[in-house]
Amino acid sequence: MRVQISGTRDGVAWPAPGEVVDLSDAEAAKLCGNGSASPVAEKEKVDKAVASDDDVEKRGPGRPRKS
């Protein structure tokens, strides 16, 4: 979004300028056409790795890490 739009869309407040919102192609074209939004490339899905206690290497104090 390039500007703040007041009110809600489908019961959710519009995102602040700089944030991203998923819209239909027609609605996105309308907002981009009037300068309220800019198109963004489709985001790649990014998986976040989260280590569990079982995945964490356990070393005693002072033991150097193996290269």
N, C-alpha and C positions, 0 to 999 in steps of 0.2 A: 504494500500500500504506500502511496505517496502522500496522501492526505488522510486526516481523521474523518470518518463518516459517523455522524451521530445516529443513535438508535441501535436497533438489533437486526440481525438477519437470521431467520429461522430460530428466533429466541435467544441468539447468542450475540453479544456485542461485537461490532466490527473490530478487526485488529488495528493496533496503533500503526502509525507510519513506520515503515521499515520492516514490519512483520509480514508474514505470508498467509494467504487464505486460499483454500481450494474452491474453485468456482467452475461452473459449466463454461464451455468455450464461448457461448453467446454472451453470458454475463461478464466474463473476463474481457472480451473484446469491447464491450460497452464501457467498462470502467477504464480500460487502457485508452480507448478512443477519446474519452473526455478528460484524460490526464489525471484521474484519481488513482490509477495503479500503473505499474510497469510489469511487463511479462518477465517471468523467471524460467530458467531451464528446469525441466522436470528433475526433482530430487532423486538421487540414488538412495535406495534403502541402505541405511548404515546400521549394522549390528554392533551393539556395545558388548564387549567382553567383560564379564564379571567373574572374578575368581571366587571360588568357594574355599572353605577351610581345607578341603581335601586337595585342592589344586595348588595350594601355597607351599613352596619349598620350605622345609623347616631345617634351619641350621642352628647350631649352638653358637653362643657368643664367641667372637674372635676367630671363627673358622672362615678362611677366605673362600670366596666364590670360585668355583672351577671355571676355567675359560673354555 
